[in-house]
């Protein structure tokens, strides 16, 4: 997957298909909320496997049932197609 920095128009268009995600500066952000800690931790474990295969890792925090995520491609200096792909995969993994 390409690490080309996307412009704001490309990002905004892509976000229409990524519910819950928003653009903050040069990053994508979302907070996932689960019924409890076990579900939140299970989500993080599933995402970790996907992220490792993609060689693209999120910045995230967990507080009980919430997982707050920030995505950007550091070596590109902002949002790339890798971030959009990982966001889409995270959305799919978060669905019950």
N, C-alpha and C positions, 0 to 999 in steps of 0.2 A: 504494500500500500504506500502511496506517495506521501512525502513529508513536505509538500508545497503549502506554504502559508495561504489560507483562504481569505478572501476579502469579506467585508461585512455583509454585502449582498448575498454572497454564496452561503454564509453562515445563517443569516436570517431565513433564507429560503429552506435550508435544511432543517432548521429548528421547527418549522411548521409540521414536520413529520416526527418530531421527537418531543412528545408531551412531557412537561415537567422541567425541561432543561431551559436555561436562559444564558444569555451572553453577558458576562461581567468583565469589562476591559478586554483582555486578550485570552480569556478563559471561558469554558462552559461550566455551569454549576447546576447542581440539583441535590435536594435532600430527599432520600427515600425513607418512608416510615413503614414499619412492620408491626405485627401484633405484639412481638416481644423480642427479647435479646437473642434467643436461639434462631429465630427467623432472620434477623439482621445479620448475625454471624454466618449463618448458612449462605446468605446472599453474598457476603464478602468472600467466602471460600469459593463459591462458584465463579465469581468475577475474577478472583485471583488466578484461576486456571486459564480462563479466557485471555486475560491480560498477559500472562506469561507466554502463551502461544503467539499472541500478537507482538510480543516484545514491546508493549506499550502499557505503562502502569499508571493508575490513577493516584492522585493525591486525595486522601480521604480521612475521615474521622468517624468513629462510632461512639455514640452515647446511648446506651441501653437499646432502644428500638429504632434509633435513627442512624442513618449512614449518610453523611454529607460528603459530596464528591466535587472535586475540581479537576477538570481535564484541560490540558494544553500540551502541545508538543514543544518541549523546552528547547531542543536544538533548532527548531524553526522559528521560535519566538512568538508562538500563538497557536491558533486553532488550525488543524489540518484535517484531512479526510480520516486519519487514524482516530482522532478524537470523536468525530461523528460516528464512526463505526463502533467504537467502544461504547459510546452513549447508547446507541441502538441496541447493542447486545445487553447492556445493563438493564435497559427498559424491558427487554424480553425476559431476562432472568428474574426480574422483580414481579412479574405477573403471577398471580396465584394459579 
